[in-house]
Amino acid sequence: MRNLRTLSVSILAIFSAFAFLAGCGGSGSTQPPNTIVSTGNNVAPISVDGGPPGDYADAAFISVTVCVPGTSTCQAVDNILVDTGSSGLRILSSALTVALPQQNATDGNPVFECFPFESGYTWGPVQTADVEIAGEKAGSTPIEAVGTSTAVPEGCLDFDLPPSNNLDELGANGILGVGLFAQDCGSGCPTTIYYECPPSGCVGISQSLALQVPNPVSLFTTDNNGVIVELPAVSGGEAPTLSGSLVFGIGTQSNNALGSATVYGADPEFGSFTTSFNGTAYPESFIDSGSNGYYFLSSSVSGIPGCSDAPGFYCPSSTANLSATNEGTNGAGGKVNFSIANADTLFNSNDNAFADLGGEGSDSPPYFFDWGLPFFFGRNVFVAIQGQNAPGGTAPYWAY
Amino acid sequence: MFKRQAGSVRSRVLVAGVALLSLVIALPAGASLGGDTASIEADQVHMQGTRKMTAVQNYTVHEIQGAAGTVVREYVSSSGKVFAVAWRGPWPPDLHQLLGSYSAQYVDAVKAQSGTRMGRRPLIVEQPGLVVHSGGHPRAFAGVAYVPENLPQGVRAEDIQ
């Protein structure tokens, strides 16, 4: 009964929202433009430019340098996806020209990793590198070298996720996970993530925190408590290219102050907060630069039609102007205006940055809002890493 | 917050005033979605989990709390067939086993949706014989899978959670 009532209330509220917002100027019109820092030893350029395939919608890319630990044998790898939804650096082995040392278990067997994401998994050996971005350095850092001839173990295949193990599948040379956590898997890591791989075959292991692939930012000497993703607003709703910055550290230098940003505490176990939309709370919501749109509810619940060409995306006949409220675990709350345009129309253009791209999340509980990259356009988003001291609240948190 | 949701299901059941059973049974492996209760027992053994059975209206929910922290709920009709599964937790479950004979259909459908424009996002499959919604991020995954034709009378998609 509760769900049925929620559904009818949602549909009613959506129609009211359309009617109310029809006369407004669209999302973000009342916000002052965000300031994007471009200089500093803690600042790396990022761009939303279609990436390696040339038409990857709403993905931000960065260049990362990896070195054989303790040496000057280094390589810059560009087109690495900036992902605040995960932690850890993963680079396609096909994009690596430096020979990085393999991480081995105490019994001498090489360690491999199967890392599940929302829409695919990466599989490959864990290797060690000095990781350099802008003027920052994380020494002897475990990373995942994605793509290997070693067979994918059953425990990994059993996720039934698509592989993201080569350039075609990943659409990027790698993933830079600069999310809420210091390690990729955490304590109590199940045996389906890390494996020891003797010649006889891979066996799942429960990897200790110290040996897991870490968020490289947490290993920087300074500026190690989080990042700021800074991207400009998209004039006219879409653009071929957007340029911005990934800034390291929060409140550690003159160029990364929290300022007037509101801190939204994130659940320390699941990395989520609550989004309320049309009177219903969705407590498993999250902000994720690695998702390439606003993903929420389903057509039947949101009332926004799906697409005929792009399955899973929303295709309203005219742009839907919506609003939701985010609430952190610290009780802070704030309204977010956002718009959903017709994805079939957007995808027919030559642009790569779309401010109003969205699609379905889930039409059954647990409902969630996945605030993907369009959320970052015109809004500096702070991501504070669990266990680190950060201004304005207890990490993990997002602030914007 | 996964725990909070689990609590709301429990309270609903108490209000309904129906039986609550706990079982620990080991049986051979088998499929789940579309399978019978023996397949759920196989899932429980596979997940090294504890299981709780709850009767709701005209179906039964088998909740398995896995050793890896992920909770799986399997929905069984009065005729003894699994018509839906749902999962939530820090990491994805063994979806291959949970989907059973529907696994190949799901994997093929997801593969057919790939494209550079499509990017990284929740996986949604809505076909006449199979609906799967899967999403989340590392440390918090959730999803549902069901066979629309097999939903018992009066059961809605939003009842599966």
Interface residues (C-beta under 8 A of the other chain):
Chain A: N3 L4 L7 P53 G54 D55 Y56 A57 D58 A59 L81 G85 S86 S87 F115 P116 F117 E118 S119 G120 G155 L157 D158 F159 D160 L161 P162 E169 G171 G177 G179 F181 D184 C185 G186 G188 P190 T191 T192 I193 D267 E269 F270 G271 S272 P283 E284 F286 D288 G290 S291 N292 G293 Y295 S298 A310 P311 G312 F347 G359 E360 G361 S362 D363 S364 P365 P366 F368 D370 G372
Chain B: M1 F2 R4 Q5 A67 A68 G69 A86 R88 P90 W91 P92 D94 L95 H96 Q97 L99 S103 Y106 V107 V110 K111 Q113 S114 T116 R117 M118 G119 R120 R121 P122 L123 I124 H133 S134 G135 G136 H137 P138 R139 A140 F141 A142 G143 V144 R156 A157 E158 D159 I160 Q161
